[in-house]
Amino acid sequence: MGMETEDNLGDDMDRNTLERTIVNINRTSAREGKMEPGAAAGGSEVTDKHYVPMKKAEHGTPRLTETELKAEIAEIARLSGVIHEKLDEFVVGNKALIDLVLMALLNEGHILIEGTPGTAKTTIAKTMALITGCTFNRIQGAIDIQPADMLGVRIYDPQKKEFILRKGPVFTNILLADEINRINPKSQGAFIEAMSERQVTLDGITLPLPSPFFVIATQNPHEFEGTFPLIEVQRDRFMFSIRSDYLNADDELEVIRRAQAGHLDWDAYSQTISPLLSPTKILHYVHIVKQITIEEPVLQYIRDLIIATRTHADIELGGSSRASLALLSGGKAMAAMNNRTYVIPDDIKQIATDALAHRIILSHDAEIEGRTKGQVLDEILTTVEVL
């Protein structure tokens, strides 16, 4: 993100000299403790002088009674159905992807979508932002993108005589990181903190992100030129991953028919979308989902699945503890969307591949034999039983 030229910079100081001076002043002030960290939730700039730290989302909803919980879960299931119906008006197919987006949103998780261009990934992300009443930004991956292009930069305003934060697109509720594997490793590393800690660090100063914060990242698995494979620590930050494939023949024909009838006009469709939720309501439902019951045998089933990925002969790197938590949280969200206050083993089975595939690495011998992650995970799901 470039810096805006000020009218009164002076003839005796060029742009580059000013920027170097600002950076040096900024770093010196930070070391000396003269600047308070932080950033506001909205707006394009924040001054250190008037900065008020963003309050973290309060998840103080008390433990509900069974009757209250059933009512809340029924509302989550109803909203899930309504969201699907609204998306079906414009998006053809992709039901599994929409379900995963909803489950991740109910857990403040992130989702990685691997698929070819033109499979409605961006449309789904923008529609979800409108339906949920959340702010939305997009980062287009490129080899020359820098951390400041995503996170923002602090510059000195000579008129106000104070430092101003020019916020990057990461300061939003729903962030689409398109072609994330085109972002160079240095900038990918800066992005990890945002995904994991819901905060960013600029010149040693920590700035909280809006809440909820939800990343939808995409990458084309068939394109390798000018790309950088995601490092394992970053892939592990994604709650789910899913392969977005081409539509089948019937769905492809439906797209063509809708285009012919003029029903694929995004501007017209977006005008029909009214928010069904709000950031505050989403955070409320995040806490509600945590209260869903999951019995000990299902907890042990999650454990056994994860251990199986670590001991399977065809897997070199198995699932981490984040994988266990993804199955736990995802299972609860799946139960809620199916109007249940308890998790069943089928909930875990249904999301297991999407929660584990991007976290495991097959052994060299397995790859030589042509084994796929899907085949190995299907084998685990077939052999591991609920006690």
Buried (B, 14 or more C-beta within 10 A) or exposed (E): BEBEEBEEEEEEEEEEEBBEEBBEBBEEBBEEEEBEBBBBBEEEBBBBEEBEEBEEBEEEBEEBEEEEBBEBBBBBBEBBEEBBEBBEEBBBBBEEBBBBBBBBBBBBBBBBBBBBEEBBBBBBBBBBBBBBBBBBBBBEBBEEBBBBBBBBBBBBBBEEEEBBBBBBBBBBBBBBBBBBBBBBEEBBBBBBBBBBEBBBBBBEBBBBBBBBBBBBBBBBEEEEEEBBEBEEEBBBBBBBBBBBEEBEEEEEEBBEEBEEEEEBEEEEBEEEBEEBBEBEBBBBBBBBBBBBEBEEEBBEBBEBBBBBBEEBEBBBEBBBEBBBBBBBBBBBBBBBBBBBBBBBBEBBBBBBBBBBBBBBBBBEEBEEEEBEBEEBBEBBBEEBEEE
